[in-house]
Amino acid sequence: MALSFGWWDKDAHRGTPVIVKMENPNWSIAEISSPDDDDDEYGAGEEFAAARGGTQKGARGKNAKQITWVLLLKAHRAAGCLTSIASAAVGLASAVRRRVASGRTDSDAASSPPEESPVLRSRFYSCIKVFLWLSVVLLGFEVAAYIKGWHLSAAAMQRLVLPSSSGARGLLEWLYAGWVRFRVEYIAPPLQFLADACVVLFLIQSADRLILCLGCFWIRFKGIKPAPKRSIGASEDPESGGEDYPMVLVQIPMCNEKEVYQQSIAAVCNLDWPRSNILVQVLDDSDDPTTQALIRDEVEKWQQNGARIMYRHRVIREGYKAGNLKSAMNCSYVKDYEFVAIFDADFQPMPDFLKRTVPHFKGNEDLGLVQARWSFVNKDENLLTRLQNINLCFHFEVEQQVNGVFINFFGFNGTAGVWRIKALEDAGGWLERTTVEDMDIAVRAHLKGWKFIYLNDVECQCELPESYEAYRKQQHRWHSGPMQLFRLCLPDIIRSKIGFWKKSNLIFLFFLLRKLILPFYSFTLFCIILPLTMFVPEAELPAWVVCYIPATMSFLNILPALRSFPFIVPYLLFENTMSVTKFNAMISGLFQLGSAYEWVVTKKSGRSSEGDLISLVKKEPKQQRGASAPNLESMAKEEPRPRKELKKKHNRIYRKELALAFLLLTASARSLLSAQGIHFYFLLFQGISFLLVGLDLIGEQID
């Protein structure tokens, strides 16, 4: 709707006609020129000067009615914004209420492994509760002191005289004065020392991160890329290969993963490799008879189509994934194969995967591993998967690539890699002593002198955990296992014959800095020390530690995934939130607590559909003669399966995260009393982040 105010007498009212466009919730005001106006003074469509609080040079005075309309419309716009914010807040509160009502706490018996002691499980949570209640009591003291006007600093303590008034007020003054003395003399010095130590560790880790990024920039600038001495052309017939096509064993370990087994088996059977030179082992550790039958039927279907594939199921299921792989490598026919490619159940290699990885072994007799990059089919599914994508893009693009180029060593990712079987045997084979069997075999192979190559341009599709519960368990295993391994292999590293610098890299960079120090200072500095400094202002954390360096490091982390740049603030907050889980896992692994041996298969959703595999037929309408995936067209012709009945989902309430949320929010309220702006905003938003995660409002709900 448009209203034009130009009907009054122009001699009496020398204002400028104005058009008010009402397009709720947006309002705009445009000035139009009158036929009698001078073109030099007024232009058609010129913005109304009064709306900017001033007048343009040579402009005529604006009448009060126009200014009133401007103010009314701006007020209406502000009211519309407040209404939208209120509506969003009500919607969020309603979602929180529903999730809390249907939620289950992480103390439920079903959520913890049976071998873990309830005492061990609750010890960490109890420590956080102590800090929380202490901070609430201290906040009450500080608020009362602020209202009374007691601003006692360290400098004022020397002039402090105990109050002489009696009664409740005198007692309160005496208690507060005693608290200030106690914190200045006994709490502030050790807290400041711990803060300074964490800041030093923070700076060392930030320098390491910066050096890795510079190495990645150098690789891109110079165009450094591992290249095989002789590659296999895409148009070459596999049957004419000879020595270009060595014997390759492909293993797919899985356990109760009925959502994704079809896609991974089909993708592996479609690998472009001579049928006589490849054997696929489906290593099924499922304890569900229905899942076993489904996987066995799928294997038989591909066998009937001509693929060399076999199904293995262990009677005695020990050692988790490492035990499964170890059992498969003990088969008598493995001696006929030179290389083994490993793919987890949700991984889908492209048909040319072996053609782009295996040739790197030709002429490199000391090369033990070729690792490919992961890509994610569900990276845009929700906020949780977007944040995971940022982390893993940095891990592969920067950490793996830089370490592979400059020192020929990195941690094996457990899947999407090709091993020389001789290197596996020389390193001692798969061991079940930790929950990170992939890192274990990589370290032992490195100590034997084997080299690794990382291929950043060879990708293998997989899934990211879509629920916080699944992601949390995955991260617990990934951060407790390295500490277990460090305790076990430290003597072997010291006694090994590798060079001094390689030993230093393994001990100080690979294990201590990136696996121990990182989760330690992230949790201690930002979740414990920072809130405590709000109640002990004599110990300080400068603004550049709280804001500027973390923001810079987050910017560096997000560079490999520039499309995720709008999520840089949630990424920074979420990484600090995850430090609770990572710190707890690191302590469990280092001191061999019960949860260090917890192994839970990451829940898959099966986002990648059969359509992804059918698309391979469109890209390569003519299959290579002798390839081991003869007929994908049949998948497209199959009748669609009936839609499964949706399971009821719920969310989980995480007590440690909620306790830390209230601790940080309490500290942010205390920071208002001392007018610490950056500290207040950081604590506020970090507390909200912990609150959202504690209520399981990030990611998908679990079945």
Secondary structure, 3 states (H helix, E strand, C coil): CEEECCCCCCCCCCCCCEEEEEECCEEEEEECCCCCCCCCCCCCCCCCHHHHCCCCCCCCCCCHHHHHHHHHHHHHHHHHHHHHHHHHHHHHHHHHHHHHHHCEECCCHHHCCCCCCHHHHHHHHHHHHHHHHHHHHHHHHHHHHHHHCCCCCCHHHHHCCCCCCCHHHHHHHHHHHHHHHHHHHHHHHHHHHHHHHHHHHHHHHHHHHHHHHHHHHHHHHHCCCCCCCCCCCCCCCHHHCHHHCCCEEEEEEECCCCCCHHHHHHHHHCCCCCHHHEEEEEEECCCCHHHHHHHHHHHHHHHHCCCCEEEEECCCCCCHHHHHHHHHHCCHHHHHCCEEEECCCCCEECCCHHHHHHHHHCCCCCEEEEEEEEEECCCCCCHHHHHHHHHHHHHHHHHHHHHHHHCCCCCCCCCCEEEEHHHHHHCCCCCCCCCCHHHHHHHHHHHCCCEEEEEEEEEEEECCCCEHHHHHHHHHHHHHHHHHHHHHHHHHHHHCCCCHHHHHHHHHHHHHHHHHHHHHHHHHHHHHHHHHHHHCCCCCCCHHHHHHHHHHHHHHHHHHHHHHHHHHHHHHHHHHHHHHHHHHHHHHHHCCCHHHHCCCCCCCCCCCCHHHHHHHHHHCCCCCCCCCCCCCHHHHHCCCCCCCCCCCCECEECHHHHHHHHHHHHHHHHHHHCCCHHHHHHHHHHHHHHHHHHCCCCEECEC
